[in-house]
Amino acid sequence: MTPSLLVMSDWLTSLRVTRVVMEATSDYWRPPFYLLEGSFETWLARCFTPSSIN
């Protein structure tokens, strides 16, 4: 999985992305979060029900 995450990181960098926000679901967020936090402002968001998002 790490090679794919590295490709994603390179792609985000090429698009000049500075902030990455991901949803915390189970433990699936951990590998991409830990990889990306060194290069981007990385936020971990808590899951909300769709009706609470405006």
C-alpha positions as CSV (number, residue, x, y, z in Angstrom):
1,M,0.0,0.0,0.0
2,T,2.9,2.4,0.6
3,P,3.8,2.8,-3.0
4,S,0.3,3.9,-3.9
5,L,0.3,6.4,-1.0
6,L,3.6,7.8,-2.2
7,V,2.2,8.3,-5.7
8,M,-0.8,10.0,-4.1
9,S,1.5,12.3,-2.1
10,D,3.4,13.2,-5.3
11,W,0.2,13.9,-7.1
12,L,-1.2,16.1,-4.3
13,T,2.2,18.0,-4.3
14,S,2.0,18.5,-8.1
15,L,-1.4,20.1,-7.6
16,R,0.0,22.4,-4.9
17,V,-2.3,21.0,-2.2
18,T,-1.3,22.2,1.2
19,R,-4.0,20.8,3.4
20,V,-5.4,17.2,3.5
21,V,-8.5,16.4,5.5
22,M,-9.6,12.8,6.0
23,E,-12.4,11.1,7.9
24,A,-11.5,9.0,10.9
25,T,-13.1,5.6,10.3
26,S,-11.8,2.6,12.2
27,D,-8.1,2.4,11.8
28,Y,-8.1,2.9,8.0
29,W,-7.0,6.5,8.3
30,R,-3.7,5.8,10.0
31,P,-1.3,4.8,7.1
32,P,-2.2,7.7,4.8
33,F,-2.3,10.2,7.7
34,Y,1.1,9.3,9.0
35,L,2.6,9.4,5.5
36,L,1.0,12.7,4.5
37,E,1.5,14.6,7.8
38,G,5.2,15.2,7.0
39,S,4.4,17.1,3.8
40,F,1.0,18.6,4.3
41,E,-1.2,20.3,6.9
42,T,-3.1,17.1,7.8
43,W,-6.4,17.2,9.6
44,L,-8.4,14.2,11.0
45,A,-12.1,14.8,10.9
46,R,-14.8,13.0,13.0
47,C,-17.6,11.4,11.1
48,F,-21.0,13.3,11.2
49,T,-24.3,12.3,9.7
50,P,-24.9,13.9,6.3
51,S,-27.8,15.9,7.6
52,S,-25.5,17.9,9.9
53,I,-23.3,19.1,7.0
54,N,-24.3,22.4,5.4
